[in-house]
Amino acid sequence: MSRLGTILLLCTVLAACTKVGSGMDVTPVEIPDAEPAMIVLGEKLDNPYTTENMRDAYASLYPTRSRYDVETSHLYVRFLPADEDELEQLTSAGLDLVDYPLDYEILVDGDYYQDPSVGENITWQYAVVPAEFEFPDNIRHEILDECFITETDPDTRFAGGADWAAVEAEAYRISGNGNMLDAGTRGGKVNPTGRITIVDDEANGGKPVGLAGVRIRCNTFVKFSNTFTDRDGYYTIPRTFSAKLKYRLVFKNEKGFAIGFNLILQPASASSLGKGPASGINATITRNSDRTLFLRSAVNNAAYEYITRCGNEDMNLTLPPGDLRIWLMSKLDASSAVLLHHKVGVSHELVKDFLGYFASLISFFAPDVTIGTKNMNSYSDVYRAVCHELAHCSHFSQVGLDYWNRYVEYILRSYVSTGGMTYGEGSGDYAGYCEVGEMWAYYLESVMYQDRYGGPMPQFGTSYWFSPQIFRYLDERGMERSDFLDAMQPDVTSLPALQSKMISLYPSRAMTIEQVFFRYK
């Protein structure tokens, strides 16, 4: 079995739940309704930003000056990481990596590219680095071009009075790429700006809301830049451009989570928004958009909302761990909070026996949260699952690895011994861990769903052998969500332990607590 197949099987078994500023026009883009395939490349193009092309352009505009006034400022390179550790080494060094070559025509746009020469391994990773960059000795790399990329604003002139915006435009023309220049910039450069939104048909009156905290990247050849959208979906790219741009959403959120898995293994998936002017684009994502893009965007906003609401002024909950990896699993209808990236399970002998050699490999790419999207057809379906799994992640942050290893062991053993029952029958070692954890996650899923969509509180999770009704009953009598999570400490490993802890923390409510626990014991 391939490494990817093994990880997917593990995720299936461990499923814990079923379930602005330029003043110029900003162009709206239409999101396609077809699933994007792999990028299809066309002809190799002449990169206008090579040092030689920029020297030729400089000499064309300033024939009395030395072409060597233009010196290499950046290198266009590609890396071939041998494994996940080497890829993490590159990303930890701050490199902005893309998986497709930047100097090729794109015949068919898509979300990813896999170089056929590398098979199923990690594909070539392309980047632009400063000329003085120190390359790691252990990672294979190739320098593709020496480049000159001016960092100046459009009104700034270097010593000697050179108009570098004009030099850049001339480099496009002499390299045969003059058709890519954006006439709308009127010969200057602009900061791309715009807004990315998403529609939840069942909330906010069906009006678009901002796609919050997601990274938007744009590039023309080797010149690219990125920024995060704000909570309302607005963005302004910090770099200036004069050529038409390719725009992509990279699902690495400013709140500290990344959404991954797109047929290939990458820490964060990317979705193409197509080509647009230098001034920026607007886009609205709906259920009729590309399904993968819609699901990623809904997960992004649900997770952003959950993490934001954990603050003291709202739900006052322990935050999920940082650097959270969320995988969308299109072939599964179950979701989970396995926390594998945060080392849960990897050290456990049961999981080691199952994974064998792969146990040492999955800690980087393995997910913390999996969202099974097979039967998800609406934003509200996504919202439920994300709230549930991030509720588990808040619990994990509070109780730690040993607790979660036992939780995972119970789920794993129950799944095997009962022939596929996710939660087992509520008996055996560590069943109490599952009971406490699932009560909490189903309760929080229910109340957050009601907060967003109104109506009576849903009955999520009440058909199982554990009882989220306990928290609902106490909620209706004035207790806070944070009161319940605060009581779920590492020593709370069973329903009786939870009852005792809550009475000790909230003695004025002891009678009410005793009554509801007795009712559902």
Residue pairs with C-beta under 8 A, 6 or more apart in sequence:
1 9
2 120
3 358
3 361
3 362
4 120
4 265
6 355
6 358
7 358
7 362
7 365
7 366
8 329
8 331
10 338
10 340
10 351
10 354
10 355
10 362
10 366
11 327
11 329
11 332
11 336
11 338
11 367
11 370
12 332
12 334
13 354
13 412
13 415
13 416
14 336
14 338
14 345
14 408
14 411
14 412
14 415
15 332
15 334
15 335
15 336
15 370
15 372
15 411
15 422
16 335
16 336
16 337
16 338
16 389
16 392
16 411
16 422
16 437
16 438
17 334
17 335
17 336
17 337
17 385
17 388
17 389
17 422
17 438
17 441
18 333
18 334
18 335
18 422
19 333
19 334
19 335
19 372
19 384
19 385
19 388
20 26
20 193
20 194
20 195
20 234
20 236
20 280
21 191
21 193
21 236
22 190
22 191
22 193
22 279
22 280
24 184
24 185
24 190
24 279
25 184
25 279
26 193
26 194
26 195
26 279
26 280
26 281
26 282
27 276
27 277
27 279
27 280
27 281
27 282
28 281
28 282
28 283
28 284
29 247
29 273
29 274
29 276
29 281
29 282
29 283
31 273
31 283
31 284
31 285
31 286
31 289
31 290
31 293
32 289
32 290
33 288
33 289
33 290
34 290
35 290
35 291
35 292
36 109
36 110
36 111
36 271
36 272
36 290
36 292
36 293
37 108
37 110
38 110
38 111
38 112
38 113
38 114
38 263
39 100
39 106
39 108
39 109
39 110
39 111
39 112
39 113
40 106
40 107
40 108
40 110
41 100
41 101
41 104
41 105
41 106
41 107
41 113
42 104
42 105
42 106
42 107
43 104
43 105
44 101
44 103
44 104
44 105
45 103
45 104
45 105
45 175
45 176
45 177
45 221
46 53
46 103
46 175
46 176
46 177
47 53
47 76
47 102
47 103
47 145
47 147
47 175
47 221
47 222
48 54
48 57
48 168
48 171
48 172
48 174
48 175
48 177
48 221
49 74
49 76
49 145
49 147
49 148
49 149
49 168
49 171
49 221
49 222
49 223
50 145
50 146
50 147
50 148
51 70
51 71
51 72
51 145
51 146
51 147
51 148
53 171
53 174
53 175
54 70
54 147
54 148
54 167
54 168
54 171
55 67
55 68
55 70
55 148
56 67
56 171
56 174
57 167
57 168
57 170
57 171
57 173
57 174
58 65
58 67
58 69
58 70
58 162
58 167
59 65
59 67
60 170
60 174
61 162
61 163
61 166
61 167
61 170
62 162
65 160
65 162
69 160
69 162
70 148
70 167
71 148
72 131
72 146
72 147
72 148
73 130
73 131
73 147
73 148
73 149
73 150
73 151
74 128
74 129
74 130
74 131
74 146
74 147
74 148
74 149
74 222
75 128
75 129
75 130
75 131
75 133
75 143
75 145
75 146
75 147
76 102
76 103
76 126
76 127
76 128
76 143
76 144
76 145
76 146
76 147
76 222
77 126
77 127
77 128
77 129
77 135
77 141
77 142
77 143
77 144
78 101
78 124
78 125
78 126
78 127
78 141
78 142
78 144
79 90
79 97
79 124
79 125
79 127
79 139
79 140
79 141
80 118
80 122
80 124
80 125
80 139
80 140
80 141
81 87
81 89
81 90
81 122
81 125
81 139
81 140
82 122
82 139
82 140
83 122
83 361
84 122
84 265
84 361
84 364
84 365
85 364
86 138
86 139
87 122
87 125
87 267
87 364
88 267
88 364
89 136
89 138
89 139
90 97
90 125
90 127
90 136
90 139
91 97
91 267
93 136
95 125
95 127
95 129
96 127
96 128
96 217
96 224
96 226
97 125
97 126
97 127
98 125
98 126
98 127
98 217
98 219
98 224
98 270
99 112
99 113
99 114
99 123
99 124
99 125
99 126
99 264
99 266
100 106
100 112
100 113
100 126
101 124
101 126
102 126
102 128
102 219
102 221
102 222
102 224
103 144
103 145
103 221
103 222
106 246
109 246
109 272
109 274
109 275
110 272
111 262
111 269
111 270
111 271
111 272
111 292
112 262
112 263
112 264
112 266
112 269
112 270
113 123
114 123
114 263
114 264
115 123
115 124
118 124
122 265
123 264
128 147
128 149
128 222
128 223
128 224
131 146
135 141
145 222
147 222
149 222
149 223
150 164
150 167
150 168
151 239
152 158
152 164
153 189
153 240
154 165
154 188
154 189
154 190
154 240
156 164
157 163
157 164
158 164
165 187
165 188
165 189
165 242
166 187
168 242
169 181
169 187
169 242
172 178
172 180
172 181
172 243
173 181
177 221
177 243
180 220
180 243
180 244
181 242
181 243
181 244
182 241
182 242
182 243
182 244
182 277
182 278
182 279
184 277
184 278
184 279
185 241
185 242
185 278
185 279
187 242
188 242
189 240
189 241
189 242
189 278
190 240
190 241
190 242
190 278
190 279
191 236
191 237
191 238
191 239
191 240
191 241
191 280
192 218
192 235
192 236
192 237
192 241
192 245
192 247
192 276
192 278
192 279
192 280
192 281
193 234
193 235
193 236
193 237
193 279
193 280
194 234
194 235
194 280
194 281
194 282
194 283
195 210
195 229
195 232
195 233
195 234
195 235
195 282
196 210
196 211
196 214
196 216
196 229
196 233
196 235
196 249
196 273
196 282
196 283
196 284
196 285
197 208
197 209
197 210
197 211
197 233
197 282
197 283
197 284
197 285
198 208
198 209
198 210
198 211
198 233
198 284
198 285
198 286
198 294
198 297
198 298
198 301
198 379
199 206
199 207
199 208
199 209
199 284
199 285
199 286
199 287
199 379
200 206
200 209
200 298
200 379
200 380
200 383
201 286
201 287
201 378
201 379
202 378
202 379
202 380
202 453
203 379
203 380
203 452
203 453
208 284
209 232
209 233
209 301
210 229
210 230
210 231
210 232
210 233
210 234
211 229
211 233
211 249
211 285
211 297
211 300
211 301
212 229
212 230
212 231
212 232
212 233
212 253
212 300
212 301
212 304
212 305
213 228
213 229
213 230
213 231
213 253
213 254
213 255
213 300
213 304
214 228
214 229
214 249
214 250
214 251
214 252
214 253
214 297
214 300
215 226
215 227
215 228
215 249
215 250
215 251
215 252
215 253
215 254
215 268
216 226
216 227
216 228
216 229
216 235
216 237
216 247
216 248
216 249
216 250
216 273
217 224
217 225
217 226
217 247
217 248
217 249
217 250
217 270
218 224
218 225
218 226
218 237
218 241
218 245
218 246
218 247
218 248
219 225
219 245
219 246
220 241
220 243
220 244
220 245
220 246
223 239
223 241
224 239
225 237
225 238
225 239
226 237
226 250
227 235
227 236
227 237
227 238
228 235
228 253
228 254
229 235
231 304
231 308
235 280
236 280
237 280
241 278
242 278
243 278
244 275
244 276
244 277
244 278
245 275
245 276
245 277
245 278
246 272
246 274
246 275
247 272
247 273
247 274
247 275
247 276
247 281
248 270
248 271
248 272
248 273
249 270
249 271
249 273
249 293
249 296
249 297
250 268
250 269
250 270
251 258
251 259
251 260
251 268
251 269
251 270
251 271
251 296
251 300
252 258
252 259
252 267
252 268
253 259
253 300
253 303
253 304
255 303
255 304
255 307
255 308
256 307
256 322
256 323
256 324
257 303
257 307
257 320
257 323
257 324
257 325
257 326
258 267
258 268
258 323
258 324
258 325
258 326
259 268
259 269
259 296
259 299
259 300
259 326
259 327
259 328
260 266
260 267
260 268
260 269
260 325
260 326
260 327
260 328
260 365
260 367
261 269
261 327
261 328
261 329
261 367
262 269
262 270
262 292
265 365
267 325
267 364
267 365
269 296
269 328
271 290
271 292
271 293
271 296
273 281
273 283
285 293
285 294
285 297
286 294
287 294
287 377
287 378
287 379
292 328
292 330
295 328
295 371
295 373
295 376
295 382
296 328
298 379
298 382
298 383
299 326
299 328
299 371
299 382
299 386
302 382
302 383
302 386
302 387
303 324
303 326
303 386
303 390
306 320
306 386
306 387
306 390
306 448
307 319
307 320
307 390
308 314
309 315
309 317
309 448
310 316
310 317
310 318
310 319
310 320
310 394
315 481
315 482
316 480
316 481
316 482
317 394
317 481
317 482
317 485
318 394
318 395
318 397
318 398
318 485
319 394
319 397
320 390
320 393
320 394
320 396
320 397
321 339
321 342
321 368
321 393
321 396
321 397
323 341
324 341
324 368
324 369
324 393
325 341
325 365
325 366
325 367
325 368
325 369
326 367
326 368
326 369
326 370
326 371
327 367
327 369
327 370
327 371
328 370
328 371
328 373
329 370
329 371
329 372
329 373
329 374
330 373
330 374
331 374
332 370
332 372
332 373
332 374
333 372
333 374
333 375
334 370
334 372
334 422
335 369
335 370
335 371
335 372
335 385
335 388
335 389
336 369
336 370
336 389
337 368
337 369
337 389
337 390
337 392
337 393
337 396
337 441
338 344
338 345
338 366
338 367
338 368
338 369
338 370
338 408
339 345
339 368
339 369
339 393
339 396
339 404
340 346
340 362
340 363
340 366
340 367
340 368
341 363
341 364
341 365
341 366
341 367
341 368
342 368
342 396
342 401
343 363
343 401
344 396
344 401
344 404
344 405
344 408
345 351
345 405
345 408
346 352
346 355
346 359
346 360
346 362
346 363
346 366
347 401
347 405
348 405
348 408
348 409
350 409
350 412
350 413
351 359
351 408
351 412
352 359
354 412
355 362
368 393
369 386
369 389
369 390
369 393
370 389
371 382
371 385
371 386
371 389
372 385
373 382
375 381
376 382
376 385
380 449
380 452
380 453
383 448
383 449
383 452
384 445
384 449
384 460
387 444
387 445
387 448
387 449
388 441
388 442
388 444
388 445
388 460
389 441
391 440
391 441
391 444
391 445
392 437
392 440
392 441
394 485
395 437
395 440
395 441
395 485
395 488
396 403
396 404
398 485
398 488
398 489
398 490
399 488
399 489
399 490
400 490
402 490
403 433
403 490
403 493
406 429
406 430
406 433
406 493
407 430
407 433
407 434
407 437
409 429
409 430
410 424
410 428
410 429
410 430
410 431
410 433
410 434
411 422
411 423
411 424
411 434
413 424
413 428
413 429
414 421
414 422
414 423
414 424
414 425
414 428
414 434
415 421
415 422
415 424
417 424
417 428
418 424
418 425
423 434
423 438
423 464
423 465
423 466
424 431
424 434
425 465
426 434
426 435
426 465
426 466
430 493
432 493
432 494
432 495
432 497
433 493
434 466
435 465
435 466
435 494
435 495
436 488
436 492
436 493
436 494
436 495
436 497
436 498
438 461
438 464
438 466
438 468
439 461
439 466
439 467
439 468
439 470
439 471
440 468
440 471
440 484
440 485
440 488
441 461
442 460
442 461
442 462
442 464
442 468
443 461
443 468
443 471
443 472
443 475
443 484
444 481
445 458
445 460
445 461
446 457
446 458
446 459
446 460
446 461
446 468
446 472
447 457
447 472
447 475
447 481
449 458
449 460
450 456
450 457
450 458
457 472
460 468
461 468
462 468
462 469
467 520
469 516
469 520
470 516
470 517
470 520
471 484
473 516
473 519
474 483
474 484
474 509
474 512
474 513
474 516
475 481
477 509
477 512
479 506
479 509
483 502
483 505
483 506
484 502
486 505
487 498
487 501
487 502
487 505
488 498
488 501
489 501
491 497
491 501
492 498
492 501
495 517
495 521
498 517
499 513
499 514
499 517
502 509
502 513
503 509
503 510
503 513
503 514
506 513
